[in-house]
């Protein structure tokens, strides 16, 4: 059970103000079973843009990190400006293993994927 004890009284998680304060204010908490479309962490994008503007500089390649990018232990998720020819995102997109979902019906997504390579060469087994 997800319960917290306050003054010797057992309360469900979130029933008291103390546990509510640990929640991220930038993320809307939905009820269980509700799925939401990815917003590409619009609040993080705005924060990165404002920081760069305050510092009087252009937005750098690593100024913005999405929540999934931060949480990914393998570093497989890259976020960036596809118009920046020197950026990490553009370099990943130029990889021959990169592809778009539903590209054959001209869906112009901003999200690209990289094919997984399984080397099953018998020569490597020796």
C-alpha positions in Angstrom: 0.0 0.0 0.0 1.2 3.5 -0.8 0.7 5.1 2.6 2.5 7.7 4.6 2.3 8.0 8.4 1.7 11.5 9.8 1.4 12.0 13.6 0.8 8.3 14.0 -2.0 8.4 11.5 -1.8 6.4 8.3 -2.8 8.4 5.2 -2.9 7.4 1.5 0.0 8.9 -0.5 -0.8 12.4 -1.6 -3.5 13.0 1.0 -1.3 15.4 3.0 0.4 18.5 1.9 3.9 17.2 2.7 3.8 14.5 0.0 2.2 16.8 -2.5 5.2 19.2 -2.3 7.6 16.5 -3.7 5.7 16.4 -7.0 7.2 18.2 -10.0 5.1 21.4 -10.5 5.9 21.4 -14.3 4.2 18.0 -14.8 0.4 17.6 -14.7 -0.5 14.5 -12.7 -3.2 12.4 -14.4 -5.3 9.7 -12.9 -4.1 6.1 -13.3 -4.4 4.7 -16.8 -4.5 8.0 -18.6 -2.0 8.4 -21.4 -0.9 11.8 -22.7 0.7 12.9 -25.9 4.3 13.9 -25.6 4.8 17.7 -25.6 8.5 17.5 -26.0 8.8 19.1 -22.6 7.6 22.5 -23.8 8.3 23.9 -20.3 12.0 22.8 -20.6 12.3 24.3 -24.1 10.9 27.6 -22.9 13.3 27.6 -19.9 16.3 26.9 -22.1 15.3 29.7 -24.5 14.8 32.2 -21.8 18.1 31.3 -20.1 20.0 31.8 -23.4 18.2 35.1 -24.0 19.0 36.4 -20.6 22.6 35.5 -21.1 22.6 37.2 -24.5 23.6 34.2 -26.5 22.3 31.8 -29.0 20.7 28.6 -27.8 23.4 25.9 -27.5 23.0 22.3 -28.5 22.9 21.0 -24.9 20.8 23.8 -23.3 17.6 21.8 -23.5 17.2 18.2 -22.2 13.8 16.5 -22.3 12.6 14.4 -19.3 13.0 11.2 -21.3 16.4 12.2 -22.5 17.5 12.9 -18.9 16.0 9.6 -17.6 17.5 7.4 -20.4 20.4 5.4 -18.9 21.9 4.6 -22.3 21.9 8.1 -23.8 19.9 6.8 -26.8 17.5 9.8 -26.8 18.8 13.0 -28.5 16.9 16.3 -28.7 18.0 19.3 -30.6 17.5 21.7 -33.5 17.5 19.9 -36.8 18.4 23.2 -38.6 21.7 23.4 -36.7 24.1 21.6 -39.1 26.7 21.1 -36.4 24.3 19.8 -33.8 24.2 16.4 -32.3 20.6 15.8 -33.5 21.4 16.6 -37.1 24.5 14.4 -37.1 22.3 11.5 -35.7 19.7 12.2 -38.4 22.3 12.0 -41.1 23.2 8.4 -40.1 22.2 5.9 -42.8 20.5 3.8 -40.1 18.1 6.7 -39.3 14.5 6.4 -40.5 11.1 8.1 -40.1 8.0 6.2 -39.1 5.4 6.1 -41.9 7.8 7.9 -44.3 6.3 6.0 -47.3 3.0 7.9 -46.9 4.8 11.2 -46.5 4.2 11.7 -42.7 6.7 14.5 -41.9 7.4 13.7 -38.3 10.0 15.6 -36.2 10.8 12.3 -34.5 13.2 9.9 -36.1 14.4 6.5 -35.2 17.6 4.5 -35.6 17.6 0.9 -36.8 19.0 -1.7 -34.4 21.8 -3.7 -36.0 22.2 -7.3 -35.0 25.5 -8.7 -36.3 24.8 -12.4 -36.7 27.9 -13.2 -38.7 29.2 -16.8 -38.2 32.7 -15.4 -38.5 32.3 -13.5 -35.2 31.2 -16.7 -33.4 34.6 -18.4 -34.0 
